């Protein structure tokens, strides 16, 4: 009897082990099929005129798949982690309203768009996309035509991810050599190039005259450009110099977050295309957020969608950015007044 009982449990053990192995094989097959489907969809986007490279990235910065020009090992992980950082900052700036970002460089454009699925996280009643698509395009392409052409493909990628279930999202936070090789094998990898970045610091002295002119410039922009909800100038590092806020919903941390987003966007367009950045456009529900680099900082503005004329804005905003840059350059030329310790001590009433 004991022998029969032992044989029964042993048989059940092997059946369960076999079933687990079969289930594992099925899960791996679903994962492989999903990756192949996504690869095919990304190649379809790559065939759109003007598109050079497409990368699908997980929210935490893990690279999923790509199609297009070759990337080096450092570029693959660099691009994916930078995209993750950019979109997390953009969602912090524009919770529940963010549509996409467009990074405009001197020789190329980069579009970063979320792919919303049933696996999105709900944080503070807003949906946080788990996956992002990064598209590198040539400079003189029609963004609207690209987005229209890839609409059905984006839906197909979304359906592929949702069909695969939670198994599609591996919970990786670090990489051993095998995991690293597995990720890189799905990409076209080229040799790393050399890269060097120089840092410098400057001092500015804002006297009453220049401060007044900067304020007048920001106020003039807010009055002359229809639909302005907010306009601000922030110094390098995100230090807010002046903010004209016509919308109480805007956060006090806008300057620091906008500077972080712009500075990080410079890194991704430099990594992918080795080109300087011109501006960043963040398209949101009901309005657009423009960020332009200026001397020693950034100029940032929110403009209502109903009042927006994109071509006109791209002509107007750089003129004000040039005026602000000239004023900040002038502030560097002002000599720092010498420190008179006697006057300082007199003011503090030391020694009385």
C-alpha positions in Angstrom: 0.0 0.0 0.0 2.8 2.4 0.9 4.5 1.5 -2.3 1.4 2.4 -4.3 1.0 5.6 -2.4 4.6 6.6 -3.0 4.3 5.8 -6.6 1.1 7.9 -6.9 2.8 11.0 -5.3 5.9 10.5 -7.4 3.8 10.3 -10.6 1.9 13.5 -9.6 5.2 15.3 -8.9 6.5 14.5 -12.4 3.2 15.5 -14.0 3.3 18.9 -12.2 6.9 19.4 -13.1 6.1 18.6 -16.8 3.1 21.0 -16.7 5.3 23.8 -15.2 7.9 23.2 -17.9 5.3 23.2 -20.6 3.8 26.4 -19.2 7.3 28.0 -19.2 7.8 27.0 -22.8 4.4 28.6 -23.7 5.3 31.8 -21.9 8.7 32.0 -23.6 7.0 31.4 -27.0 4.4 34.2 -26.3 7.3 36.5 -25.4 9.3 35.7 -28.5 6.2 36.0 -30.7 5.4 39.4 -29.2 9.0 40.7 -29.7 8.9 39.5 -33.3 5.5 41.2 -33.9 6.8 44.5 -32.3 10.0 44.2 -34.4 7.8 44.0 -37.5 5.7 47.0 -36.5 8.8 49.1 -35.8 10.1 48.2 -39.3 6.9 49.5 -40.7 7.4 52.8 -39.0 10.9 52.9 -40.3 9.6 52.7 -43.8 7.8 56.1 -43.4 9.6 58.8 -45.4 12.0 60.7 -43.2 12.2 58.2 -40.3 15.7 57.0 -39.5 15.4 55.1 -36.3 12.7 53.7 -34.0 13.2 52.5 -30.4 10.7 51.0 -28.0 11.5 51.6 -24.3 10.0 50.4 -21.1 9.1 53.1 -18.5 12.0 52.1 -16.2 14.5 52.6 -19.0 14.9 49.0 -20.2 15.3 48.7 -24.0 12.8 46.5 -25.7 13.3 46.6 -29.4 14.5 48.9 -32.3 14.6 49.3 -36.0 16.7 51.5 -38.2 20.3 52.8 -38.0 22.9 51.1 -35.8 23.4 52.0 -32.2 26.4 51.2 -30.0 26.1 49.5 -26.6 26.4 52.7 -24.7 23.9 54.5 -27.0 21.3 51.7 -26.6 21.2 52.0 -22.8 21.9 55.7 -22.9 19.0 56.5 -25.2 16.5 54.3 -23.3 17.4 55.7 -19.9 17.3 59.3 -21.2 13.9 58.7 -22.8 12.7 57.3 -19.5 14.0 60.4 -17.6 12.5 62.9 -20.1 9.1 61.4 -20.0 9.0 61.0 -16.3 9.8 64.8 -16.0 7.3 65.7 -18.7 4.6 63.7 -16.9 5.5 65.5 -13.6 5.1 68.8 -15.4 1.9 67.9 -17.3 0.0 65.1 -15.4 -3.0 63.6 -17.2 -2.5 66.0 -20.2 0.7 64.9 -22.0 0.4 63.8 -25.6 4.0 63.7 -27.0 7.3 65.5 -27.1 9.2 66.9 -30.1 12.9 67.7 -29.7 14.0 69.9 -32.6 17.7 69.9 -33.4 19.7 71.7 -36.1 20.0 68.6 -38.2 17.3 66.2 -37.0 14.1 65.8 -35.0 13.2 63.4 -32.2 9.6 62.4 -31.4 8.9 60.7 -28.1 5.4 59.3 -27.8 3.8 57.1 -25.1 2.0 53.9 -25.8 -0.9 53.6 -23.4 -2.0 50.1 -22.5 -4.1 48.3 -19.9 -0.8 47.9 -17.9 -0.4 51.6 -17.3 0.1 52.7 -13.8 -2.6 55.0 -12.2 -0.9 57.6 -10.0 -2.9 60.5 -8.6 -5.8 59.6 -10.9 -3.7 60.0 -14.0 -2.4 57.2 -16.3 1.4 56.7 -16.5 2.4 55.0 -19.7 4.6 51.9 -19.3 6.1 52.1 -22.8 7.5 54.9 -25.0 8.4 55.1 -28.6 11.4 57.2 -29.7 11.5 58.2 -33.4 14.5 59.9 -35.0 13.6 61.8 -38.2 15.3 64.0 -40.7 15.0 67.8 -40.2 12.7 68.7 -43.0 9.9 66.2 -42.5 6.2 66.8 -41.8 5.6 65.5 -38.2 1.8 65.4 -38.8 2.3 63.1 -41.8 4.5 60.8 -39.8 2.0 60.6 -36.9 -0.9 60.0 -39.3 1.0 57.3 -41.1 2.0 55.4 -38.0 -1.4 55.6 -36.1 -2.5 52.1 -37.1 1.0 50.7 -36.3 0.9 52.3 -32.8 -2.4 50.6 -32.2 -1.0 47.3 -33.4 2.0 47.6 -31.0 -0.4 48.4 -28.2 -2.5 45.3 -29.0 0.6 43.1 -29.1 1.7 44.2 -25.7 -1.7 43.8 -24.2 -2.2 40.3 -25.7 1.1 39.1 -24.2 0.0 40.1 -20.7 2.2 40.9 -17.8 4.8 38.4 -19.0 6.0 40.9 -21.6 7.4 43.2 -18.9 10.5 41.6 -17.3 11.2 43.1 -13.8 14.9 43.9 -14.6 16.6 46.6 -12.6 20.2 45.4 -13.2 22.0 43.4 -15.8 24.5 40.5 -15.6 26.5 39.6 -18.7 23.9 37.2 -20.0 21.1 39.6 -19.7 23.1 42.4 -21.2 24.1 40.2 -24.2 20.4 39.1 -24.7 19.3 42.8 -24.9 22.1 43.8 -27.2 21.6 40.9 -29.5 18.2 42.2 -30.5 19.7 45.5 -31.6 22.1 46.4 -34.4 25.2 47.3 -32.4 28.2 49.4 -33.7 31.5 50.3 -32.1 31.5 53.1 -29.5 32.9 56.4 -30.5 34.7 58.9 -28.3 32.8 61.6 -26.5 34.0 64.5 -24.4 32.0 67.2 -22.6 33.4 70.4 -21.2 31.8 72.4 -18.4 32.1 76.1 -17.6 30.7 78.6 -15.2 29.7 82.2 -15.5 28.8 85.1 -13.2 26.0 87.6 -13.8 25.2 90.9 -12.2 21.6 92.0 -12.6 21.3 95.7 -11.9 17.9 97.5 -11.7 18.1 98.5 -15.4 18.6 95.0 -16.8 16.1 93.5 -14.3 13.5 95.9 -15.5 14.2 95.2 -19.2 14.0 91.4 -18.6 10.7 91.9 -16.8 9.3 94.2 -19.6 10.3 91.7 -22.2 8.5 88.8 -20.5 5.4 90.9 -19.9 5.4 92.2 -23.6 5.6 88.6 -24.8 2.6 87.6 -22.5 0.5 90.5 -23.9 1.4 90.4 -27.6 1.2 86.6 -28.1 -2.4 85.3 -28.0 -3.2 82.5 -25.5 -0.1 82.7 -23.3 -0.8 81.0 -20.0 2.7 81.2 -18.5 6.1 82.6 -19.6 9.3 82.3 -17.6 13.1 82.5 -17.8 15.3 80.3 -15.7 19.0 80.3 -15.3 21.3 77.2 -15.8 20.5 74.7 -13.1 16.8 75.6 -13.1 17.0 78.8 -11.0 13.8 80.8 -11.7 14.7 84.3 -12.7 11.2 85.5 -13.6 7.8 83.8 -14.0 4.7 85.5 -15.4 1.9 83.0 -14.5 -1.6 83.6 -15.8 -2.8 80.1 -14.8 -2.8 79.2 -11.1 -2.6 75.5 -12.0 1.0 75.8 -13.0 3.5 74.5 -10.3 6.1 76.6 -8.6 8.7 74.0 -9.7 8.1 74.7 -13.4 11.5 76.4 -13.9 13.6 73.6 -12.5 11.6 70.8 -14.2 11.6 72.6 -17.6 15.3 73.1 -17.3 15.9 69.5 -16.4 13.8 68.4 -19.4 15.5 70.7 -21.8 19.0 69.7 -20.6 18.2 66.0 -20.8 16.8 66.5 -24.3 20.1 68.0 -25.3 21.8 64.7 -24.3 19.5 62.4 -26.3 19.7 64.5 -29.6 23.5 64.7 -29.1 23.7 60.9 -28.5 21.5 60.0 -31.5 22.4 62.6 -34.1 25.4 64.6 -32.7 23.6 67.8 -33.3 22.8 70.9 -31.1 19.3 71.4 -29.9 17.0 74.2 -30.9 13.9 73.8 -28.8 11.5 71.3 -27.2 7.8 71.2 -27.9 5.5 69.3 -25.4 2.1 68.8 -26.9 -0.6 68.5 -24.2 -4.4 68.4 -24.1 -5.6 71.9 -24.6 -2.2 73.7 -24.8 1.5 73.4 -25.8 4.6 73.9 -23.8 7.6 75.4 -25.6 11.1 75.4 -24.2 13.9 77.4 -25.9 17.6 77.6 -24.9 18.9 81.1 -24.3 22.1 82.6 -22.9 22.8 80.9 -19.5 19.4 79.3 -19.2 16.0 78.6 -20.9 12.8 80.4 -21.9 9.6 78.5 -21.2 6.0 79.2 -22.1 2.6 77.5 -22.1 0.2 78.6 -24.9 -3.4 77.5 -25.3 -4.1 75.3 -28.3 -7.0 77.3 -29.6 -4.8 80.4 -29.9 -1.8 78.6 -31.3 -0.4 79.2 -34.8 2.7 77.0 -34.7 4.4 78.6 -37.7 3.9 82.1 -36.3 5.0 81.1 -32.8 8.2 79.6 -34.2 8.9 83.1 -35.7 7.9 85.1 -32.6 9.4 83.2 -29.7 13.0 83.2 -31.0 12.9 87.0 -31.3 12.1 87.3 -27.6 14.7 84.7 -26.7 17.3 86.7 -28.6 16.3 89.9 -26.6 16.6 88.0 -23.3 19.9 86.4 -24.3 21.3 89.9 -25.2 20.3 91.2 -21.8 21.9 88.3 -20.0 25.1 88.7 -22.0 25.1 92.4 -21.0 24.7 91.4 -17.4 28.0 89.4 -17.6 29.8 92.6 -18.7 28.8 94.5 -15.6 31.7 94.7 -13.1 31.0 93.4 -9.7 31.2 96.4 -7.2 34.1 96.1 -4.8 33.2 94.9 -1.3 33.6 97.7 1.2 34.0 96.1 4.6 33.7 99.4 6.5 30.3 100.1 4.9 29.3 96.5 5.6 30.2 96.8 9.3 28.5 100.2 9.6 25.4 98.6 8.2 25.5 95.8 10.7 26.3 98.3 13.5 29.3 96.2 14.7 31.3 97.6 17.5 28.6 99.8 19.0 
